[in-house]
Amino acid sequence: MLEFFPSCLNVLLKRSIIFVMLNILFFDCIFVGVLLSNFLHMSQPFGSEFEILVRLHGLDWVQMILVIFLFNFVVSGIVTLTLSGLVCFFLSAIFLGLRGVLWGVMLSQPSNAPFLFLSLVIILEGEGYVLASTPGIILGLSWLKPKWLYKDEHLSRINALKIASREALHLVFLSALFLFSAAIVKTLTIISS
């Protein structure tokens, strides 16, 4: 486990341009969502996910952490952001941008959550989603345009996909760490409000 973490950071450094561009996209889309909400006087059609989770009966704090983490990691991270990029690499970026706009609309609404907790959730969960979107782009490019991803190497599409799958595993692990941390902070926010 201790040897796996440095290799995850090496993969992240190797794909830092994609990671930085996705960060810019995501956090700019949050800003666009806030602007859209304010200029178009949009309101959130449903309660915040904090309120929805509080209404669920019988969940203790450990169960809440697991439910939040599993939903964010499996549905929002892996299925929506990573696997969509495997189909076509730019779908990961599109879905990440849409998520950012939706977050912006949600953040422009009044909230009773403490600012510190809300900021931590935005940073941790946002980075988790960016880290989940990065492997989607890498996987998609590996079989669609392997020369873009591996310029100096002459790899077949299958070999490029195998190498990209190993890189994606490392990035998904980092995404899981961020999303689990965000689930803990979100649970503390729900409990404190």
C-alpha positions in Angstrom: 0.0 0.0 0.0 2.8 2.4 0.8 4.5 1.7 -2.5 1.2 2.2 -4.4 0.7 5.8 -3.3 3.9 7.2 -4.7 3.2 5.5 -8.0 -0.3 7.2 -8.0 1.4 10.5 -7.6 3.8 9.7 -10.4 0.9 9.0 -12.7 -0.8 12.2 -11.6 2.4 14.2 -12.4 2.6 12.4 -15.8 -0.9 13.4 -16.7 -0.8 16.8 -14.9 -1.8 18.8 -18.0 -5.1 16.9 -18.3 -5.6 17.2 -14.6 -5.0 21.0 -14.5 -7.3 21.6 -17.5 -10.1 19.6 -15.9 -9.6 21.5 -12.7 -10.0 24.8 -14.6 -13.0 23.5 -16.4 -14.8 22.2 -13.3 -14.2 25.2 -11.0 -15.0 27.7 -13.8 -18.2 25.9 -14.5 -19.2 26.3 -10.8 -18.7 30.0 -11.3 -20.8 29.9 -14.5 -23.6 28.0 -12.6 -23.6 30.7 -9.9 -23.9 33.4 -12.5 -26.6 31.6 -14.4 -28.6 31.1 -11.3 -28.3 34.7 -10.3 -29.0 36.2 -13.7 -31.8 33.9 -14.7 -33.3 33.8 -11.2 -33.1 30.0 -11.2 -34.1 28.1 -8.1 -33.1 24.7 -7.1 -36.2 22.5 -7.9 -35.4 20.0 -5.1 -34.0 20.2 -1.6 -30.3 20.0 -1.1 -28.8 16.5 -0.7 -28.0 17.4 2.9 -31.7 17.8 3.6 -32.6 14.6 1.7 -30.0 12.6 3.7 -31.2 14.0 7.0 -34.7 12.9 6.1 -33.6 9.3 5.7 -34.5 7.5 8.9 -32.2 5.1 10.7 -28.9 6.2 9.3 -26.1 6.6 11.8 -23.0 8.5 10.9 -21.0 5.4 9.7 -23.8 4.4 7.4 -24.1 8.0 6.1 -20.4 8.1 5.3 -20.7 4.8 3.4 -23.9 5.8 1.5 -22.4 9.2 0.5 -19.1 7.7 -0.5 -20.5 4.8 -2.5 -23.0 7.0 -4.4 -20.3 9.7 -5.2 -17.6 7.2 -6.1 -19.6 4.6 -8.0 -22.4 6.5 -9.6 -21.0 10.0 -10.0 -17.3 9.1 -10.3 -16.8 5.8 -12.0 -20.0 5.4 -14.1 -20.6 9.0 -15.1 -17.1 10.4 -15.4 -14.7 7.6 -15.9 -16.6 5.0 -18.0 -18.2 7.7 -20.2 -14.7 8.8 -21.2 -13.9 5.2 -22.2 -16.7 5.5 -24.8 -15.5 8.9 -26.1 -12.8 10.9 -24.2 -14.5 14.3 -24.3 -17.7 12.9 -22.6 -15.8 12.9 -19.3 -15.1 16.6 -19.6 -18.6 17.4 -20.7 -20.2 15.6 -17.7 -17.6 17.2 -15.4 -18.6 20.6 -16.7 -22.3 19.9 -16.3 -21.7 18.8 -12.7 -19.9 22.0 -12.1 -22.7 24.1 -13.5 -25.2 22.2 -11.3 -23.0 22.7 -8.3 -22.9 26.4 -9.1 -26.7 26.6 -9.2 -26.9 24.7 -5.9 -24.3 26.9 -4.2 -26.1 30.1 -5.2 -29.1 29.0 -3.0 -29.1 29.8 0.7 -27.7 27.1 2.9 -27.6 26.5 6.6 -24.3 24.5 6.3 -21.3 26.1 8.0 -19.0 27.8 5.4 -15.9 25.9 6.4 -17.5 22.5 6.0 -19.1 23.6 2.7 -15.8 24.8 1.4 -14.1 21.6 2.4 -16.8 19.6 0.6 -16.4 21.6 -2.6 -12.7 21.2 -2.6 -12.5 17.5 -1.7 -15.4 16.3 -3.7 -14.6 18.5 -6.6 -11.0 17.2 -6.7 -12.4 13.7 -6.4 -14.6 14.2 -9.5 -11.7 15.8 -11.4 -9.5 12.8 -10.5 -12.3 10.5 -11.7 -12.7 12.3 -14.9 -9.0 12.3 -15.7 -8.8 8.5 -16.3 -11.9 8.7 -18.5 -10.0 11.0 -20.8 -6.9 8.9 -20.6 -8.8 5.7 -21.4 -10.7 7.2 -24.2 -7.6 8.7 -25.8 -5.7 5.5 -25.5 -7.9 3.6 -27.9 -9.1 6.5 -30.1 -5.8 8.4 -30.5 -3.0 6.5 -28.8 -0.4 8.7 -30.5 -1.8 11.8 -28.7 -1.3 10.1 -25.3 1.9 8.1 -26.0 3.8 10.3 -28.5 7.2 8.7 -28.4 6.0 5.2 -28.1 4.6 3.3 -31.1 1.9 1.3 -29.3 -1.1 -0.5 -30.8 -4.5 0.5 -29.5 -4.7 -2.6 -27.3 -1.3 -2.0 -25.7 -2.1 1.7 -25.2 -5.4 0.7 -23.5 -3.6 -1.7 -21.2 -1.1 1.0 -20.1 -3.9 3.5 -19.7 -5.9 1.1 -17.6 -3.0 0.8 -15.2 -2.7 4.6 -15.0 -6.5 4.9 -14.6 -6.4 2.5 -11.6 -3.9 4.8 -9.8 -6.0 7.9 -10.5 -9.3 6.1 -9.4 -7.6 5.2 -6.2 -6.7 8.9 -5.5 -10.3 9.8 -6.5 -11.6 7.3 -3.9 -9.4 8.9 -1.2 -10.7 12.4 -1.9 -14.3 11.3 -2.2 -14.1 9.3 1.1 -12.7 12.4 2.8 -15.5 14.5 1.3 -18.0 11.9 2.6 -16.7 12.3 6.1 -16.9 16.1 6.0 -20.4 16.0 4.4 -21.5 13.7 7.2 -20.1 16.1 9.8 -22.0 18.9 8.1 -25.2 17.0 8.2 -24.8 16.1 11.8 -23.9 19.7 12.8 -26.7 21.4 11.0 
